[in-house]
């Protein structure tokens, strides 16, 4: 991973915790801080996925679609889209 020197301001208690973790894990302060930031960003993404999944479950309940119905519905949808694409690509054979 490419690094770049930057300056950020953090609370003294956070800095102390990062220093303790760095010493305990035998890593540099920069490594520990970078890992902590990446974990935080990852947690944000995980929370977004959990919200999206919960939304999907709720929409499924409202529509009456059960989770076990999804593979067949996806299969049917893909087949219909493939047929529509073929119809669109086929040359017009209308007679005058």
Chimera marker file (.cmm) of the C-alpha trace (Angstrom):
<marker_set name="trace">
<marker id="1" x="0.000" y="0.000" z="0.000" r="1" g="1" b="0" radius="0.5"/>
<marker id="2" x="1.362" y="3.412" z="-0.950" r="1" g="1" b="0" radius="0.5"/>
<marker id="3" x="1.695" y="5.815" z="1.951" r="1" g="1" b="0" radius="0.5"/>
<marker id="4" x="1.697" y="9.564" z="2.085" r="1" g="1" b="0" radius="0.5"/>
<marker id="5" x="2.639" y="11.850" z="4.961" r="1" g="1" b="0" radius="0.5"/>
<marker id="6" x="-0.408" y="13.669" z="6.363" r="1" g="1" b="0" radius="0.5"/>
<marker id="7" x="-1.282" y="15.528" z="9.501" r="1" g="1" b="0" radius="0.5"/>
<marker id="8" x="-4.495" y="14.910" z="11.413" r="1" g="1" b="0" radius="0.5"/>
<marker id="9" x="-5.709" y="16.143" z="14.775" r="1" g="1" b="0" radius="0.5"/>
<marker id="10" x="-7.050" y="13.589" z="17.249" r="1" g="1" b="0" radius="0.5"/>
<marker id="11" x="-8.022" y="13.708" z="20.887" r="1" g="1" b="0" radius="0.5"/>
<marker id="12" x="-5.258" y="13.025" z="23.411" r="1" g="1" b="0" radius="0.5"/>
<marker id="13" x="-7.072" y="9.998" z="24.826" r="1" g="1" b="0" radius="0.5"/>
<marker id="14" x="-7.382" y="8.465" z="21.336" r="1" g="1" b="0" radius="0.5"/>
<marker id="15" x="-3.681" y="9.065" z="20.714" r="1" g="1" b="0" radius="0.5"/>
<marker id="16" x="-2.836" y="7.419" z="24.044" r="1" g="1" b="0" radius="0.5"/>
<marker id="17" x="-4.967" y="4.393" z="23.156" r="1" g="1" b="0" radius="0.5"/>
<marker id="18" x="-3.273" y="4.127" z="19.744" r="1" g="1" b="0" radius="0.5"/>
<marker id="19" x="0.172" y="4.339" z="21.344" r="1" g="1" b="0" radius="0.5"/>
<marker id="20" x="-0.731" y="1.617" z="23.867" r="1" g="1" b="0" radius="0.5"/>
<marker id="21" x="-2.028" y="-0.609" z="21.078" r="1" g="1" b="0" radius="0.5"/>
<marker id="22" x="1.110" y="0.007" z="19.006" r="1" g="1" b="0" radius="0.5"/>
<marker id="23" x="3.347" y="-0.967" z="21.898" r="1" g="1" b="0" radius="0.5"/>
<marker id="24" x="1.253" y="-4.008" z="22.774" r="1" g="1" b="0" radius="0.5"/>
<marker id="25" x="1.136" y="-5.229" z="19.157" r="1" g="1" b="0" radius="0.5"/>
<marker id="26" x="4.772" y="-4.304" z="18.380" r="1" g="1" b="0" radius="0.5"/>
<marker id="27" x="3.673" y="-2.107" z="15.495" r="1" g="1" b="0" radius="0.5"/>
<marker id="28" x="4.247" y="1.485" z="14.557" r="1" g="1" b="0" radius="0.5"/>
<marker id="29" x="1.771" y="4.144" z="15.592" r="1" g="1" b="0" radius="0.5"/>
<marker id="30" x="1.053" y="4.737" z="11.888" r="1" g="1" b="0" radius="0.5"/>
<marker id="31" x="0.222" y="1.056" z="11.328" r="1" g="1" b="0" radius="0.5"/>
<marker id="32" x="-2.135" y="0.884" z="14.282" r="1" g="1" b="0" radius="0.5"/>
<marker id="33" x="-3.835" y="4.164" z="13.375" r="1" g="1" b="0" radius="0.5"/>
<marker id="34" x="-4.242" y="3.094" z="9.742" r="1" g="1" b="0" radius="0.5"/>
<marker id="35" x="-5.705" y="-0.280" z="10.758" r="1" g="1" b="0" radius="0.5"/>
<marker id="36" x="-8.114" y="1.391" z="13.177" r="1" g="1" b="0" radius="0.5"/>
<marker id="37" x="-9.289" y="3.810" z="10.498" r="1" g="1" b="0" radius="0.5"/>
<marker id="38" x="-9.784" y="0.989" z="7.987" r="1" g="1" b="0" radius="0.5"/>
<marker id="39" x="-11.781" y="-1.014" z="10.568" r="1" g="1" b="0" radius="0.5"/>
<marker id="40" x="-13.980" y="2.016" z="11.145" r="1" g="1" b="0" radius="0.5"/>
<marker id="41" x="-14.555" y="2.499" z="7.428" r="1" g="1" b="0" radius="0.5"/>
<marker id="42" x="-15.285" y="-1.201" z="7.029" r="1" g="1" b="0" radius="0.5"/>
<marker id="43" x="-17.788" y="-1.052" z="9.898" r="1" g="1" b="0" radius="0.5"/>
<marker id="44" x="-19.558" y="1.798" z="8.104" r="1" g="1" b="0" radius="0.5"/>
<marker id="45" x="-19.817" y="-0.293" z="4.932" r="1" g="1" b="0" radius="0.5"/>
<marker id="46" x="-21.040" y="-3.271" z="6.942" r="1" g="1" b="0" radius="0.5"/>
<marker id="47" x="-23.733" y="-1.113" z="8.533" r="1" g="1" b="0" radius="0.5"/>
<marker id="48" x="-24.838" y="0.087" z="5.094" r="1" g="1" b="0" radius="0.5"/>
<marker id="49" x="-25.097" y="-3.521" z="3.883" r="1" g="1" b="0" radius="0.5"/>
<marker id="50" x="-27.092" y="-4.505" z="6.974" r="1" g="1" b="0" radius="0.5"/>
<marker id="51" x="-29.496" y="-1.630" z="6.307" r="1" g="1" b="0" radius="0.5"/>
<marker id="52" x="-29.843" y="-2.658" z="2.666" r="1" g="1" b="0" radius="0.5"/>
<marker id="53" x="-30.476" y="-6.287" z="3.606" r="1" g="1" b="0" radius="0.5"/>
<marker id="54" x="-33.067" y="-5.266" z="6.202" r="1" g="1" b="0" radius="0.5"/>
<marker id="55" x="-34.770" y="-3.085" z="3.575" r="1" g="1" b="0" radius="0.5"/>
<marker id="56" x="-34.810" y="-6.022" z="1.153" r="1" g="1" b="0" radius="0.5"/>
<marker id="57" x="-36.338" y="-8.317" z="3.766" r="1" g="1" b="0" radius="0.5"/>
<marker id="58" x="-39.007" y="-5.733" z="4.554" r="1" g="1" b="0" radius="0.5"/>
<marker id="59" x="-39.846" y="-5.266" z="0.881" r="1" g="1" b="0" radius="0.5"/>
<marker id="60" x="-40.017" y="-9.030" z="0.477" r="1" g="1" b="0" radius="0.5"/>
<marker id="61" x="-42.472" y="-9.290" z="3.365" r="1" g="1" b="0" radius="0.5"/>
<marker id="62" x="-44.628" y="-6.544" z="1.884" r="1" g="1" b="0" radius="0.5"/>
<marker id="63" x="-44.667" y="-8.238" z="-1.531" r="1" g="1" b="0" radius="0.5"/>
<marker id="64" x="-45.294" y="-11.723" z="-0.176" r="1" g="1" b="0" radius="0.5"/>
<marker id="65" x="-42.066" y="-13.029" z="-1.713" r="1" g="1" b="0" radius="0.5"/>
<marker id="66" x="-40.300" y="-15.539" z="0.486" r="1" g="1" b="0" radius="0.5"/>
<marker id="67" x="-36.538" y="-15.953" z="0.541" r="1" g="1" b="0" radius="0.5"/>
<marker id="68" x="-36.812" y="-19.448" z="-0.940" r="1" g="1" b="0" radius="0.5"/>
<marker id="69" x="-38.728" y="-17.958" z="-3.916" r="1" g="1" b="0" radius="0.5"/>
<marker id="70" x="-35.850" y="-15.663" z="-4.899" r="1" g="1" b="0" radius="0.5"/>
<marker id="71" x="-33.673" y="-18.107" z="-6.942" r="1" g="1" b="0" radius="0.5"/>
<marker id="72" x="-36.601" y="-19.071" z="-9.176" r="1" g="1" b="0" radius="0.5"/>
<marker id="73" x="-37.706" y="-15.450" z="-9.572" r="1" g="1" b="0" radius="0.5"/>
<marker id="74" x="-34.169" y="-14.408" z="-10.535" r="1" g="1" b="0" radius="0.5"/>
<marker id="75" x="-33.955" y="-17.307" z="-13.007" r="1" g="1" b="0" radius="0.5"/>
<marker id="76" x="-37.294" y="-16.365" z="-14.608" r="1" g="1" b="0" radius="0.5"/>
<marker id="77" x="-36.297" y="-12.688" z="-14.783" r="1" g="1" b="0" radius="0.5"/>
<marker id="78" x="-32.982" y="-13.518" z="-16.459" r="1" g="1" b="0" radius="0.5"/>
<marker id="79" x="-34.679" y="-15.789" z="-19.014" r="1" g="1" b="0" radius="0.5"/>
<marker id="80" x="-37.236" y="-13.115" z="-19.876" r="1" g="1" b="0" radius="0.5"/>
<marker id="81" x="-34.505" y="-10.499" z="-20.295" r="1" g="1" b="0" radius="0.5"/>
<marker id="82" x="-32.504" y="-12.860" z="-22.520" r="1" g="1" b="0" radius="0.5"/>
<marker id="83" x="-35.586" y="-13.476" z="-24.705" r="1" g="1" b="0" radius="0.5"/>
<marker id="84" x="-36.259" y="-9.728" z="-24.890" r="1" g="1" b="0" radius="0.5"/>
<marker id="85" x="-32.656" y="-9.097" z="-25.959" r="1" g="1" b="0" radius="0.5"/>
<marker id="86" x="-32.942" y="-11.745" z="-28.672" r="1" g="1" b="0" radius="0.5"/>
<marker id="87" x="-36.199" y="-10.235" z="-29.965" r="1" g="1" b="0" radius="0.5"/>
<marker id="88" x="-34.576" y="-6.814" z="-30.028" r="1" g="1" b="0" radius="0.5"/>
<marker id="89" x="-31.509" y="-8.101" z="-31.907" r="1" g="1" b="0" radius="0.5"/>
<marker id="90" x="-33.473" y="-10.188" z="-34.417" r="1" g="1" b="0" radius="0.5"/>
<marker id="91" x="-33.921" y="-8.596" z="-37.842" r="1" g="1" b="0" radius="0.5"/>
<marker id="92" x="-37.385" y="-7.427" z="-38.768" r="1" g="1" b="0" radius="0.5"/>
<marker id="93" x="-38.999" y="-9.847" z="-41.239" r="1" g="1" b="0" radius="0.5"/>
<marker id="94" x="-42.244" y="-8.001" z="-41.967" r="1" g="1" b="0" radius="0.5"/>
<marker id="95" x="-43.651" y="-8.304" z="-45.496" r="1" g="1" b="0" radius="0.5"/>
<marker id="96" x="-45.038" y="-5.252" z="-47.327" r="1" g="1" b="0" radius="0.5"/>
<link id1="1" id2="2" r="1" g="1" b="0" radius="0.2"/>
<link id1="2" id2="3" r="1" g="1" b="0" radius="0.2"/>
<link id1="3" id2="4" r="1" g="1" b="0" radius="0.2"/>
<link id1="4" id2="5" r="1" g="1" b="0" radius="0.2"/>
<link id1="5" id2="6" r="1" g="1" b="0" radius="0.2"/>
<link id1="6" id2="7" r="1" g="1" b="0" radius="0.2"/>
<link id1="7" id2="8" r="1" g="1" b="0" radius="0.2"/>
<link id1="8" id2="9" r="1" g="1" b="0" radius="0.2"/>
<link id1="9" id2="10" r="1" g="1" b="0" radius="0.2"/>
<link id1="10" id2="11" r="1" g="1" b="0" radius="0.2"/>
<link id1="11" id2="12" r="1" g="1" b="0" radius="0.2"/>
<link id1="12" id2="13" r="1" g="1" b="0" radius="0.2"/>
<link id1="13" id2="14" r="1" g="1" b="0" radius="0.2"/>
<link id1="14" id2="15" r="1" g="1" b="0" radius="0.2"/>
<link id1="15" id2="16" r="1" g="1" b="0" radius="0.2"/>
<link id1="16" id2="17" r="1" g="1" b="0" radius="0.2"/>
<link id1="17" id2="18" r="1" g="1" b="0" radius="0.2"/>
<link id1="18" id2="19" r="1" g="1" b="0" radius="0.2"/>
<link id1="19" id2="20" r="1" g="1" b="0" radius="0.2"/>
<link id1="20" id2="21" r="1" g="1" b="0" radius="0.2"/>
<link id1="21" id2="22" r="1" g="1" b="0" radius="0.2"/>
<link id1="22" id2="23" r="1" g="1" b="0" radius="0.2"/>
<link id1="23" id2="24" r="1" g="1" b="0" radius="0.2"/>
<link id1="24" id2="25" r="1" g="1" b="0" radius="0.2"/>
<link id1="25" id2="26" r="1" g="1" b="0" radius="0.2"/>
<link id1="26" id2="27" r="1" g="1" b="0" radius="0.2"/>
<link id1="27" id2="28" r="1" g="1" b="0" radius="0.2"/>
<link id1="28" id2="29" r="1" g="1" b="0" radius="0.2"/>
<link id1="29" id2="30" r="1" g="1" b="0" radius="0.2"/>
<link id1="30" id2="31" r="1" g="1" b="0" radius="0.2"/>
<link id1="31" id2="32" r="1" g="1" b="0" radius="0.2"/>
<link id1="32" id2="33" r="1" g="1" b="0" radius="0.2"/>
<link id1="33" id2="34" r="1" g="1" b="0" radius="0.2"/>
<link id1="34" id2="35" r="1" g="1" b="0" radius="0.2"/>
<link id1="35" id2="36" r="1" g="1" b="0" radius="0.2"/>
<link id1="36" id2="37" r="1" g="1" b="0" radius="0.2"/>
<link id1="37" id2="38" r="1" g="1" b="0" radius="0.2"/>
<link id1="38" id2="39" r="1" g="1" b="0" radius="0.2"/>
<link id1="39" id2="40" r="1" g="1" b="0" radius="0.2"/>
<link id1="40" id2="41" r="1" g="1" b="0" radius="0.2"/>
<link id1="41" id2="42" r="1" g="1" b="0" radius="0.2"/>
<link id1="42" id2="43" r="1" g="1" b="0" radius="0.2"/>
<link id1="43" id2="44" r="1" g="1" b="0" radius="0.2"/>
<link id1="44" id2="45" r="1" g="1" b="0" radius="0.2"/>
<link id1="45" id2="46" r="1" g="1" b="0" radius="0.2"/>
<link id1="46" id2="47" r="1" g="1" b="0" radius="0.2"/>
<link id1="47" id2="48" r="1" g="1" b="0" radius="0.2"/>
<link id1="48" id2="49" r="1" g="1" b="0" radius="0.2"/>
<link id1="49" id2="50" r="1" g="1" b="0" radius="0.2"/>
<link id1="50" id2="51" r="1" g="1" b="0" radius="0.2"/>
<link id1="51" id2="52" r="1" g="1" b="0" radius="0.2"/>
<link id1="52" id2="53" r="1" g="1" b="0" radius="0.2"/>
<link id1="53" id2="54" r="1" g="1" b="0" radius="0.2"/>
<link id1="54" id2="55" r="1" g="1" b="0" radius="0.2"/>
<link id1="55" id2="56" r="1" g="1" b="0" radius="0.2"/>
<link id1="56" id2="57" r="1" g="1" b="0" radius="0.2"/>
<link id1="57" id2="58" r="1" g="1" b="0" radius="0.2"/>
<link id1="58" id2="59" r="1" g="1" b="0" radius="0.2"/>
<link id1="59" id2="60" r="1" g="1" b="0" radius="0.2"/>
<link id1="60" id2="61" r="1" g="1" b="0" radius="0.2"/>
<link id1="61" id2="62" r="1" g="1" b="0" radius="0.2"/>
<link id1="62" id2="63" r="1" g="1" b="0" radius="0.2"/>
<link id1="63" id2="64" r="1" g="1" b="0" radius="0.2"/>
<link id1="64" id2="65" r="1" g="1" b="0" radius="0.2"/>
<link id1="65" id2="66" r="1" g="1" b="0" radius="0.2"/>
<link id1="66" id2="67" r="1" g="1" b="0" radius="0.2"/>
<link id1="67" id2="68" r="1" g="1" b="0" radius="0.2"/>
<link id1="68" id2="69" r="1" g="1" b="0" radius="0.2"/>
<link id1="69" id2="70" r="1" g="1" b="0" radius="0.2"/>
<link id1="70" id2="71" r="1" g="1" b="0" radius="0.2"/>
<link id1="71" id2="72" r="1" g="1" b="0" radius="0.2"/>
<link id1="72" id2="73" r="1" g="1" b="0" radius="0.2"/>
<link id1="73" id2="74" r="1" g="1" b="0" radius="0.2"/>
<link id1="74" id2="75" r="1" g="1" b="0" radius="0.2"/>
<link id1="75" id2="76" r="1" g="1" b="0" radius="0.2"/>
<link id1="76" id2="77" r="1" g="1" b="0" radius="0.2"/>
<link id1="77" id2="78" r="1" g="1" b="0" radius="0.2"/>
<link id1="78" id2="79" r="1" g="1" b="0" radius="0.2"/>
<link id1="79" id2="80" r="1" g="1" b="0" radius="0.2"/>
<link id1="80" id2="81" r="1" g="1" b="0" radius="0.2"/>
<link id1="81" id2="82" r="1" g="1" b="0" radius="0.2"/>
<link id1="82" id2="83" r="1" g="1" b="0" radius="0.2"/>
<link id1="83" id2="84" r="1" g="1" b="0" radius="0.2"/>
<link id1="84" id2="85" r="1" g="1" b="0" radius="0.2"/>
<link id1="85" id2="86" r="1" g="1" b="0" radius="0.2"/>
<link id1="86" id2="87" r="1" g="1" b="0" radius="0.2"/>
<link id1="87" id2="88" r="1" g="1" b="0" radius="0.2"/>
<link id1="88" id2="89" r="1" g="1" b="0" radius="0.2"/>
<link id1="89" id2="90" r="1" g="1" b="0" radius="0.2"/>
<link id1="90" id2="91" r="1" g="1" b="0" radius="0.2"/>
<link id1="91" id2="92" r="1" g="1" b="0" radius="0.2"/>
<link id1="92" id2="93" r="1" g="1" b="0" radius="0.2"/>
<link id1="93" id2="94" r="1" g="1" b="0" radius="0.2"/>
<link id1="94" id2="95" r="1" g="1" b="0" radius="0.2"/>
<link id1="95" id2="96" r="1" g="1" b="0" radius="0.2"/>
</marker_set>
